[in-house]
Amino acid sequence: MKVLLANPPTFKNIGSFNRPIRFPTFNYATPVLHPPLLLAYAASYLRSKGHEIFLLDPVVERKAVDAFLEEITAINPQCIVFETSTPSFYNDAEVSKLIKSRLGAAKIIFLGPHVSALPEESLTQEPLDAVVIGEYEISLEEYISKGPNGTKGIAYRADNGVIIRNENREYLENLDLLPFPARDLLPNYKYFDPILKNPFTFILGGRGCPYKCIFCNWPQVLTGRKYRLRSAKNITEEIKNIIQQYNFRSILFNDDTFTADKKHALEVCDEMINSGLKLDWACYARADDRGEDFLHKLRKAGCYLLKVGVESGSQQILDKTKKGYALSEVKQAISLMKKIGFHVHATFVFGLPGETKETIRETIDLAKRLNPTTVQFSSAVPFPGTKFYEILSRENRLLTRDWSDFMPMQPIFEYENLSAEEMKNSVGTAYRKFYFRPGYFITGLKEFFFQPRIFWANLTKLIRLLIQK
C-alpha cells in the first residue's frame, strides 16, 4: 500500500511547530527544529513490511500548506499519517480537512501523545479516520494491512460514524526487532538545535522511563513507565550506520533518561569505546547523577553534553512532583559534571504544584548557584493524560481547554496566590537574572569564541525576552 507519513506544516506565516519533543511548542524566533524520529521508525517498519513509503517534513523544508497539498496530491497515497501534538492538534486537523477534500478516499491517521491521551475526543474532529494509541509501529502497520477489526492499539470511526476504541497494545519488549529509523527519507541536515553540534540526529537507547514525574508527557501516555532497552550491540550498529551514511557532527540519545539504567549505559559506552566509534553525543541524565567513575566513562565514550531536569529550587515542589531526589544531591552532581568537563544544560519549570512567588525566587537563585553552562526556563504545561493535568482539572485551575494554548511560554492555569501572567513573566526574569550576571560574562565570551551557535542562540532569546517585556 502507498503510505505517506508527515510532520505537517502550519497555517501561520512565521514560525513552526516543534512536535517531536516531550514538551512540544511553537517556535517564533529561535529555529529549533528536531527530526521526527518516531515517525521515521514507523516509516522503516512499514517499509520492511512491503509498503511503499513517503516521509515528508514540510516544517523543516519551510513549505507552506498549499505547497504541501500539491505534493500530497501528486503522490496520491492511500493512507496519510500525521504526527501531531497537543498545541498543533487543531492546526493538523485543519490541514487534514484540506487533504480530504482532494483525496477523499485516503485514510487519515494521527499518531502521538495527544491522541494517545484523548483518542475518542480526537476522533470527533473530522476528517480523522483513526488514531494510534501509544507506540505505533506495529499497530499502524496492522491497521493499514488488515483494517481496524481486532487491531490492538487503535481507535477509529466506523462506517456508521460510531467511534470505537480497541484494546490497548502491549509495549514491545525486544526493541532490537525494529529496523533502524528511515533517516534516508528525511532532510537530515536542515534540523537544528542551538546547544548541539549541528548537523545532528536523534537516536534511542530505549523507550519509557521508570521515574514517576507527574508532568512528563511521554512516559505517561506514549512509551510507558518501564524502561525497555535496546542491546548495546544494536545501538552501536546504528551509530556505525550513521557514521558511514551521514555527515552528522553529533547525536542526542533522546531517551527520557538515558542514565536511568547505569549498567546499560555503561555497556553502551564500552561497546562504543571498543568499536572505536568517534562521534560526539549528548543525552538526558538525572540531575542527581554523581557517580564519578560513571560520569568519566560517559565522557570517555564521547558524551560531551548532559541535559538535566532540575525543575525547581524548592524541595517541597520536587517532592510533590515525584522527582525523587534531594537538592543537596543535585548540587553535588552538577558540580561534578562541570568538573569532569561536560556542557551541562539544566532545565527549570515554573508553575508546578506548590509554586509561589517565593519558590520562583528560590529556583532562580538555585540556577545561579549551580551555574550550569546553559539553562532553559519555561512554564509548566499540563498535557492531557498526565497526573499534572488531573490535579489542575480536579482543583478547577485550568483557564482553557483550547489545546493550541498548551505551550511552555503561555501558562493556562493559575494558583490562588500566583497568576498565569506572573508565571509567564518569571521566565523572562529568570533568563535575565541568569545570563546578565557579571560572573557569567566570562562564560559568554568563551561561548562567543568556541561555541558561537550557543552564544547567538542565547543572545537571540534574550533580545526576544527584552522586547516582550
N, C-alpha and C positions, 0 to 999 in steps of 0.2 A: 504494500500500500504506500502511496505517496503521502508523506507526513512532513509538515512544516512546523518547526519549533521556533519561538521568537521571544525576545526581550522587547516588548512593544514600545513604540515611540510615544511621545507626549504631544498634546494639542497646544501646549504653551510654546511661545516663540523663543523664550530664553530659559535655559536650564534644562535639567533632565532628572528623571527618577533614577536612584541607585537602589535597585531591588535585591541583588544577590548578597545581602548582608543581614546580620541579625536585627539591626535597627534601621530598616530602610527609610530613606528620606528623599527630599527633592533638593538637588544641588542648584543654587542660583549663580554662585560666583566661582567657588573652588571646583575645578574639574576633576572630582574624584569619581572614577568610573571603574567598576570591578567586573571581571569576567563572570558570566553566568555558569559557574562550574557544574552545578547540579543539573542544569538544562543540558550541558554538554555530556554529562553522564547518561542522561536519558537518550540523547541522540545516538551515542555509541552503542547503547544496549539495543535500541530499536534497529539500528543498522546491522548489528550482529544477528538479528532475527530475520533479516532479509528485506526489511522495509527500505524504501527509497527516501532518504532523509535530506532535508534542507534546514539549516540552522542560521537564523538571521538575528543580528543585533543592530537595529536601526538607531538605538540610543547612542552607542559609541560611534556609529557611522554618521551621526548628525543628520539623519534622514527625517524629513517631515512625514506626517501621516499620509499625505497624498502620494508621496513617492513610495512609501511602504505598501500602500494599497495597490499601486501599479505593479510592484514587484510580486506581490502575492497572486494577483490576477494572472500574471504571466506564468507563474509556476503551476497554478490551478491544483492545489493539493486536495486530498480527500479528507484529511484531518489537520486542524490548526491548533497548536498547543502554545499557550501563553504562560510564562512565569509571571505571577502577579504578587502584589504585596498589599498591606493594609492601606497606606496612603495613595497607592496608584490604582486601587481596585476600580473606582468609578471611571477613571481615565481609560483603563484597559477594557472595561465593559463597553464604553462608547466606541473604541476602535473596533471591537468585535461586531458591533451593530453595523458599521460601515462594510466590514468584510462580508457579513451575512447577506447584506443587500446585493452584493456582487456574486458571491459564491454560496447560494442558498443551500446547496446540498452538502457542503463541507461541515463536518462535525467540529465544534469549537470546545476545547477542553482547557480548563485553568488548573494550574499547579501552584503550590507554595503554602506558606504558613497561614495566610489569611483564610483561604478556602478550606484548609485543613481544620481550622478552628471553627469556621462557620459554613459548613458545606451546604446545608439546606437553605440558609439565608442567601448565600451567594447565588444559588441556582434560581432564585426569584428574579434575578437580573437577566432579562432577555439580552442576547440570544444564546446563553451558555447551554450546552448540551450535557456536559458532565464536568465534575471536578475530581481530582485525585487527592485522597486524604493521606497525609504523612509522606513517607518515602515513596517515590513514584515510578521508578524504572519498571518494575515487574507489573504493577497494577496498570500502568499506562499501556504497556505492550499487550497485556491480556485484553484490555478493553478494546484496543484498536483491532486486534486479531479476531476476538471471539464475541465482542459485544458485551453489554452490561450484565446479562444474566449469570449469576454465580461468580462474577469477578469481584474479589475482595478489594477493599481499599478505595472504592469509588462511591460517589453519589451522582445521580443522573436524573434527567427529566424524561419520563416515559412518553410514548407516543400520545397518550391521552392527557398529557400535561402534568400528571402527578409526579411529585419529587420523591425519589426513592433513595434511601441510603443503605448500601450494602454493609456487610460485616467488615470490620477493620482487618487489615492485613498484618501479619506478624512481621516484625523487623527482620531484615536479612542479617543473619549471624555471620556468614562467611563472605565478607566483602571482597575477598580475592577473586570471587567468581565474576565480578563485574569487569567488563573491559575498561581500559583507560578512557578518560573523557575525550570527546571528539574535538580536540583543540584545532585540528586541521580545518574545521568548519568555522572557526572564529577569527575575527580581525585582531589577532593577539597583540600586536604592537601599538594598538591605539588605546589600550587600557592604561589607567594612570592612578597612582596613589602617592601623595607627596612625601610620605615617610618611608616608602620602599624604594629600592633601586630599580628604576624603570628601564626597559620594559620588564614586567613581572607576570607571574601567573599564580593561581591558587593550586594547592594540592591538598588532599585529605589523607591523614594518617588513620582516621577512624571516624565514626559518627556517633552522636549522642554525647551526653555529659552526665557524670554521676553526682554532680553537686545540685543543690536544691534552691538556688537563687529564684526568688518569686517573680522577677521581672524579665528574665532572659527568655526570648521568644522561641527559638528553635527547639531546645530540649523538651519544652512543654507541649508543642503542637506538631513538630515535624520529625525530629530524629530520636526522641526518647531520652530517658534518664540513664540508660545503660550505655557505657562507652564501649562500642563494638570496634574491634581493632583489625586493621589490615596487617598482614605479616610484614616484618621489616624487609624481607627479600622482595616482596611485591612492590613495596613503596620505592625501594631503591631502583628496581627495574623501571618504574615510571620516571624516576629522576634521570636515569640514563637515557631514556627515550626523549625526555625534554631537552637534555644537553645535546643529543645527537640531531634532533629535528628542528630546534628553535634557538633563537639568539636572545634568550632571557638573561637578564642580569641578576635576578633573584626570584625566589619563590616564597610564598607565605603558606604555611600549614594552617589552613582555615578551619581546623578542628575547634570546637568551643573552648577546650583546654587541652592543648597538646601534651602538657606536662602532668595531666591527671593520673596517668599510669606511668610512673617513672621507670619501671622495668622495661616497658615497651619503648619509651622514649630513648632509653639508653641502648636498646637493641637496634633501633633505627640509626642512632648516632654511630654505633660500632660498625654497622653494615655500610654506612656512608664512608666512614674513615677507611675501612678495609678495602672498599671498592675504589678508593682513590677519587671519589667524586669531588669536584671543585665547583661549587655553586653556592653563593651566599643565600641564606634563608632566614626567615623570621617565623615566629609562632606566638600563639596566645598562651600565656603562662599564668599560674596562680600568683597573686600578689604576695603570698607568704612563702614562695619557693626560695628557701635559703640554705639548701644543701650545697656546700662549696664544691665538692667533687662532682656533683651532678651538673651544676652550672658550668664548671670548667669543661666537662665533656661536651655539653651543648656548643660551647664556644669553639672547641677544637674541631667539631664536626662541621662548622661553617655558619652556625647561628650568630647573627650579628645584632638582631633586634628582638626584644621581648615586649609584647603588648600585655599589660597587666591591668585588670579591672579593680582599682582601689575603691571606687564608687563614693565613699563618704568619709568624713573626718570624725563622725560620731559612731562610737562603738554600739550605742543603742540602736541606731539605724541599721548597722551591719548585722546585728543580731536579729532584728525584725525581718530583714530581707533574706536571712539564712545564708549569709556569705560564708560563714564557717571559719573565720579567722579573727585574730586579735590585732589591733592596730600596732601593738608593740612588735608583732611578728612581721608586719608589713614594712615597718621602718628598717628592721634588720635586713630583710630580704632585698629591698630596693637599694640600700646602701651597698650590699654585697654585689648585686648585679652591676651597678655602676663601677665598682672597684675592679671587677673582672673584665670590664670593657664593653658591656652591652649598651646599645642605644635602648633606653627604657622609655617606652611610650605608655604613660599612665592615663587611665580614663576615670572621670568623676561624673556623677549624676546628681542633679538637684531635683527633689520632689518625691523621693521615696518615702514610705510611711514613717511618720515621726519627724519629718522635716520642719524646721522652723528657721527664722532669720538667724538665730544663734548657731544652729548646726550648719547652715550655709557658710557662715564665717569660719567655723571650725574646719570645714572642708577646704576652703581657700587657704587657710593658714597651714593645713597639713600639706597641701600641694606644694606650697613654697618651701616648707621644711624638707620634704622629700626631695625636691629639686630634680625631678626626672628630666631626661633630655628634651622630651616634648610632652604635651598634655592635650587632652580632649575633655572639654566641659560640655555637658548637654543637659537638657531637661528630660526627665524620665518619661517614657511612653508606655501607657498601659495597653499593650496589644491584646486583642481578644484571644481568649484561650489561656491566658496567664493568670496565676494567682493574684498578681498585682491588679489586673483588670477586675477580678472578682471582688477584691477588697474595696476598691473605689466604687464599684457598682453597688455593692451592699451598703456602703456608707453614703450613697447618693451624692458623690463628689464630682462625677463626670459632668462637664459643661456641654458636651455634644456627643453624638454618635455619628457624626459626619466623618467617615473614615479618611477622607482626604486631609483632615486636620490632625491626624495621628502621626506627628513627626517630632523629632527631638528639639526643634527650635521654637515650637509654639505649644506650651503646656495647655492641655484641655481638661484640667481639673484644678481644684484648689482646696486648701485646708482652712480651718477656722481662723487661724492667725497668719496665713500665708496665701496670698493671691496668686493666680496664674501669671499676672503681669510681673509680680515680684520675682517669681521663679525664672521667668524669661530674662528679666534684666540682670539676674545674678550670673547668667552665663557670660555676658559681656564684661561685667565687673570682674569675674574670675580671670578671664583671659588678660585683661589689662593689668590686674594686680600681679599675675604670674610673670608675664613677659616684659612688663615695663619696670622691672626691678633693676637697680644698679648691679646687683650680683649676677643677673642673667646676661648682662651686656657682653661679657667675655664669651659666654656660650653662643650668643648671637653672632659675634664676629667669627667664631670658629665655624659655625654653620655657613656663613656667607662665603668663606673661602673653601671649605672642604665638603659641605653638603648644601649647595645652593638651592636644590629643589625644596628642601625643608625650610630654608630661610625665606624664600619667596612665598611659599605656601602660608607660612605663619604671618608674614607681612600682609599678604592679601586678606587673610582672615581678620587681622587686627584692624585694617583700614575699613573693612566692611562693618565691623562691630562699632567702630567710632562713628561712621556715617549714620548707622541705625540709631545710635544713641542721641 
